[in-house]
Amino acid sequence: MIKDLSKAVKALIDSLSAKPVATMVAVFIVFASYVGVKSYNTIQSLVVTPDQQAARFKAQLHSTDIINKSIEDLRVYTKADNVIIKQFHNGRHDLTGIPFTNVSTTYYVDPSDDDGHGPDIDEPVSAMNRSLRQVWQRIDKPECIVLYSPVDTSTRRYFKAHKLNKAVVCPLVNLLNYPIGIMVVGFSESNTTADEVTLRRTSVLAKSVTGYLNNGY
């Protein structure tokens, strides 16, 4: 193989000496063809086929079922009024290296919500800046917190709309500890579940659902 390669290089050098312009044109054509084929193959590999799209949608529905059941079980176990999952974004799912500016409610359970008090689907991160700063006091080690009163615009609307007395807020982070969003569990004044119970249970669930969130946001 080395001998063949040496012969090819020698032939190219001889051709360049004899016909430099024609040889360079030929080399350029060959190189351009190679780049074109590689680019085409790359584009083809990125194109999602109908079957692949259907498989992704099926996986998303499966993930959604698991998350919905999990947060409903959490609500029942803690006797909470509602459970909300909010995810950070900036117009796209993968936020690596991109400062996020918005928060969207992607999951929500509240069986007593019969009068239209639905969650704010989208809001700016700035509206919940103070509560997020409490959760992420240490960027490398965010922790669940208990809010006994509103601390910013977002939590003030949330407490007022659902007549809440307190809320547990837990961080949602991926395997690289990158922020994905928050899980919020709301309680009215009549609830008597101990904070320690809710914090422990919500923290465990928040860690377990992040993989499903990545799979289907």
N, C-alpha and C positions, 0 to 999 in steps of 0.2 A: 504493500500500500504506500509506503514511504517512497519507494522507487517510482511508482506511478505519479505520485504527487510532485516529485522532483522533475519528472519529465514534463508534466503539465506546466509547471512554473517556468521551466526552460523554454518550452514552446511559446508561452505567453511573452517572455522577454524577447525571443527572436522575432515574434510577430510585431511587437512594439517597435523594434529596431527597423524592420522592413516597411511596415505600414502602420505608423503610429496612430493616425487619425481613424482609420478604419477599425483598428483593434480597439481603441478607446470607445468608439461608438458601439461595437459589439459587446464589450464588457458592460457598458452602461445599460444596453438593452436587456442583457441577461440579469443584471442586478435589479433593474426596475421590474422585470417580470417576477423575480423572486419575492421582492417586497410586495408586489400586487397580490400574489398568491397567498402570502402570509397574512396580509391585511384582510383579504376575503375570508380566509379561514377563521381569523379572529372575530370578524363581524358575524359570521355564521354561528360561531359558538356562543355569541351573546344574544342572538335572536331566540326569544321564547316561543316554542311551538304551542299549538292549542292543547296538546296532551300535557305538556309541562305546566301550562297555565292552569289547567283543570286540576292537576295534582297539587299545585300550590294552593289553590282555592280550597280543595278538600282538606289539606293540612291546616289551613287557617281556620276552617269551621271546626275541626277537631280541637285545635288549641283554644278557640273561643269557648267551646263547651266545657273544657277543663277549667278555664279561668272563671267562667260564670258560676259553675258549681262550687268552686273553691271559695269565692267571695261570699256566696250565699251561705255556705256552711259556716264561714267566719261570722257572718252577721247573726246567724241563729245561735252559735256557740257563745258569743259575747253579748247577745241580746241587744245588739246595736240597732239604731234607727236606719242607718244606711251604710254602704261601703262604696267608695269611689276609687277608681284608678285613673290617674292623670298622667299623660306622657308628654315629655318635652319634644319639641321639634322646631325646625326652621324651614318648613315646606318640603322636607324630605325625611326619610326614616333614619338613615345612617348619619349621625351627628358628629362623628369623629372629626375633630379639627374645625368644626363649624360652631360658632356661638349660637345657641338656641335662644329664640325670643318669644316663643309661644308655648302654651300648654293646652292640650286637648283632652277632654274626658272621653276615654275609650271604653270603660266598663263602669257599670252603675247598677246597684240593687237597692231598692227602697219600696217594700211592699205596701207601705201606708201612703205612698205618694199618689193620691187620687185627685188632687186639685191642681195639677199642672206645675208643681214646683220641681221641674226637671233641673238637672245640673247645667251650669254654664258650659257649653260644649267647647268653646275656645276662649281663651283669655291670655293676655300678655304675661310673661314671667314676672314683669315688674309689679303686677298686682298682688303677687304672693311672695315678694322678695323677703320680707321679715320672717315669715314662717320657714321659708327655705333656708335662710341663714341659720336658723336655730337647728334645723335638721343637719345641715352641712357645716357645723361649727368647725369640724375637722374635715377637710376636703377628702383626705385619704381614708377616713373612717366615719361616715355619716351614721347617725343613730336615730331611732324612733323617739318621738317626743309626745307629750300630752299638752294640748292647748285648752285652758279652762276659760279663755275669752279670746275674741278676735284680736289679731295683731296686725292685720293689713287689710287692704280692700277685698281681696279674694275671700279670706276667712270671715270677714264681716258679713259679706253677702251669703256665704254658706251657712253660718250660724243663724242669721236672721230668717232665711228662706225655710229652714227646716226646724226652727225653734230648738236649737241645740244648746246643751249645757257644757259639753266638752267634745274634743276630737283628738283622736290618735293619728299622728302622721308618721309614716315610715318611708324611708328612701327605697327606690328601686334602682339597682345598679347592675351592670353586666359583669361578666367574669373578670374584666379588666378594671373593675371598680368605676366604670364610666357611668354617669347619671343617665337613667332612662326616664324616670318620673317619680311619682309618689303614690302611695296607697293611703287613703284617708278613711277612718272609721268614725262615724258621728253618733253621739249619744244625747238623748234628751235628759231633762232633769230627773225623770223617774227611774232612770237606769241605775242599778246598784252593782254592776260588775266591777270588780277591783281593777285598778289601773294596771297592776303587775300582770294580771291574767291577760288583759287585752294587749298590752305591749309585747308580751312573750309570744302570744299566738299570732299577732299581726306580723311581727318580725320574721317568724318562721315562714309564714305564707308569702310575704314580700320577696324573700329570697328564692322561694320555689317557683314563682310564676314568671320570673324574668326571662327564662328560656322560651316560654310560650309566647311572651310578648314580642320577643325578637322574631319569632316565627310567623307572627300574623298581625302586625299593626297596620 
